[in-house]
Amino acid sequence: MKNLKSYMTISEAARFLGVTEMTLRRWDKAGKLKAYRNPVNDYRLYRRSDLKALLGKIQQRGSKKR
């Protein structure tokens, strides 16, 4: 994990996606969204590119329901 700037903490990722931190933990456990671990403190980190892709899918689903 060379560049930590390309990752978000669990709280940042939850705000970005508009979900709770618990939802992200569930998605990680279910394999829907991969969490990486901070090499220093073992906290969950989420890759920004993964979150942007997931947000696009969420928004796409929302527009189909209308």
Backbone bond lengths (Angstrom), bond angles and torsions (degrees), N, CA, C in turn:
res aa  C-N    CA-C-N  psi(-1)  N-CA   C-N-CA  omega(-1)  CA-C   N-CA-C  phi
1 M - - - 1.440 - - 1.522 107.70 -
2 K 1.304 115.33 89.78 1.459 120.40 -172.79 1.524 113.10 -79.28
3 N 1.336 117.23 -45.45 1.452 120.36 -173.05 1.518 110.33 -117.58
4 L 1.307 117.47 100.84 1.459 121.18 -178.28 1.526 112.15 -68.75
5 K 1.323 117.90 -14.91 1.467 120.92 178.46 1.526 111.42 -68.38
6 S 1.324 117.24 -18.77 1.458 119.97 179.25 1.526 111.42 -88.92
7 Y 1.333 116.70 11.25 1.461 122.71 179.22 1.524 110.00 -126.08
8 M 1.335 115.88 157.45 1.461 122.27 174.57 1.517 108.90 -120.93
9 T 1.314 115.48 148.84 1.460 119.94 173.10 1.523 108.44 -71.57
10 I 1.310 116.22 169.63 1.459 119.69 -178.92 1.529 111.51 -62.51
11 S 1.322 118.05 -37.77 1.469 119.88 179.72 1.522 111.08 -70.08
12 E 1.320 117.62 -39.56 1.470 120.89 176.76 1.530 110.70 -64.18
13 A 1.326 115.97 -42.99 1.463 121.01 -179.19 1.525 110.90 -65.51
14 A 1.316 117.50 -40.50 1.464 121.07 178.91 1.524 110.30 -62.49
15 R 1.327 117.28 -45.25 1.472 121.15 177.63 1.520 110.83 -62.01
16 F 1.317 116.60 -43.16 1.461 122.19 -178.42 1.531 111.03 -60.19
17 L 1.337 116.89 -42.13 1.460 121.52 -177.47 1.527 113.27 -88.54
18 G 1.327 117.14 -15.48 1.456 120.59 -178.35 1.522 112.88 76.39
19 V 1.323 115.95 33.59 1.468 121.84 177.75 1.524 108.31 -127.98
20 T 1.317 116.04 175.41 1.462 119.55 178.77 1.535 110.39 -87.51
21 E 1.307 115.18 163.31 1.461 120.62 175.78 1.522 110.50 -62.97
22 M 1.325 116.87 -35.07 1.467 120.67 179.00 1.530 110.01 -63.77
23 T 1.315 117.35 -38.33 1.465 120.68 176.94 1.517 110.32 -60.16
24 L 1.319 117.65 -43.13 1.464 120.86 178.50 1.526 110.94 -63.91
25 R 1.312 116.70 -39.03 1.473 119.34 177.68 1.526 110.69 -63.58
26 R 1.335 116.82 -40.34 1.474 120.65 178.35 1.523 110.64 -65.06
27 W 1.334 116.08 -44.68 1.469 120.32 179.40 1.518 110.64 -61.06
28 D 1.325 117.18 -38.36 1.458 121.76 177.63 1.530 109.63 -63.40
29 K 1.318 116.38 -46.92 1.465 121.07 -179.21 1.534 111.33 -63.56
30 A 1.334 116.41 -35.80 1.467 121.32 -179.00 1.536 112.26 -83.27
31 G 1.318 117.05 -7.07 1.457 120.86 179.48 1.518 114.54 82.38
32 K 1.320 117.54 13.79 1.466 121.41 -179.31 1.526 112.13 -79.81
33 L 1.319 116.42 -28.79 1.467 121.81 -179.17 1.516 107.39 -145.44
34 K 1.313 116.37 122.84 1.464 120.31 -176.13 1.521 111.29 -81.64
35 A 1.308 115.22 127.90 1.460 121.53 173.55 1.525 107.90 -98.85
36 Y 1.295 115.86 137.31 1.459 122.24 174.26 1.517 106.51 -101.60
37 R 1.290 117.61 164.19 1.458 120.75 -178.39 1.521 110.94 -113.64
38 N 1.324 115.06 134.98 1.453 121.36 176.10 1.526 107.33 -64.65
39 P 1.322 117.61 126.81 1.467 120.02 -176.44 1.529 113.63 -66.38
40 V 1.321 117.67 -19.42 1.460 120.74 -178.13 1.530 111.59 -87.63
41 N 1.346 116.42 -47.76 1.466 119.49 -172.86 1.529 114.28 -119.78
42 D 1.315 118.01 -0.46 1.469 123.93 177.67 1.530 113.78 67.82
43 Y 1.338 118.48 15.05 1.460 121.17 176.28 1.520 109.68 -71.14
44 R 1.337 115.54 155.23 1.460 120.32 177.06 1.521 110.50 -70.63
45 L 1.314 115.20 138.37 1.463 122.61 173.82 1.519 107.68 -131.33
46 Y 1.311 115.87 146.00 1.456 120.96 -179.80 1.526 108.90 -121.69
47 R 1.319 115.97 133.82 1.452 122.12 -179.15 1.532 109.11 -69.35
48 R 1.331 116.61 128.72 1.467 121.46 -178.78 1.529 112.09 -55.18
49 S 1.320 116.95 -41.02 1.466 119.82 -178.47 1.534 111.17 -65.18
50 D 1.333 117.73 -36.05 1.470 121.33 176.61 1.525 110.64 -65.29
51 L 1.341 115.74 -41.14 1.464 120.30 -178.92 1.523 111.30 -67.73
52 K 1.328 116.89 -40.47 1.466 120.22 178.26 1.525 111.00 -63.55
53 A 1.321 116.76 -40.55 1.464 120.93 178.47 1.526 110.47 -64.91
54 L 1.327 117.15 -42.93 1.453 121.21 179.06 1.525 111.01 -65.53
55 L 1.320 117.06 -41.05 1.465 120.77 178.62 1.528 110.29 -61.59
56 G 1.325 116.88 -40.30 1.463 120.53 176.96 1.521 111.58 -60.38
57 K 1.327 116.80 -41.40 1.475 121.01 178.22 1.523 110.79 -65.33
58 I 1.324 116.73 -41.67 1.464 121.42 -179.87 1.525 109.77 -63.53
59 Q 1.326 116.96 -45.35 1.454 121.04 -179.56 1.530 110.90 -66.33
60 Q 1.322 116.58 -36.58 1.465 120.99 179.63 1.528 110.13 -64.96
61 R 1.314 116.90 -42.86 1.472 121.07 177.67 1.522 110.84 -62.24
62 G 1.326 115.89 -40.86 1.466 120.59 -179.84 1.516 112.19 -63.80
63 S 1.320 117.35 -36.97 1.466 120.10 -179.67 1.525 111.79 -74.45
64 K 1.327 118.47 -25.10 1.461 121.75 178.36 1.523 111.50 -74.23
65 K 1.333 117.08 -27.39 1.457 120.90 -177.87 1.524 112.29 -75.60
66 R 1.302 117.01 -17.50 1.487 120.39 -176.58 1.475 112.69 -81.57
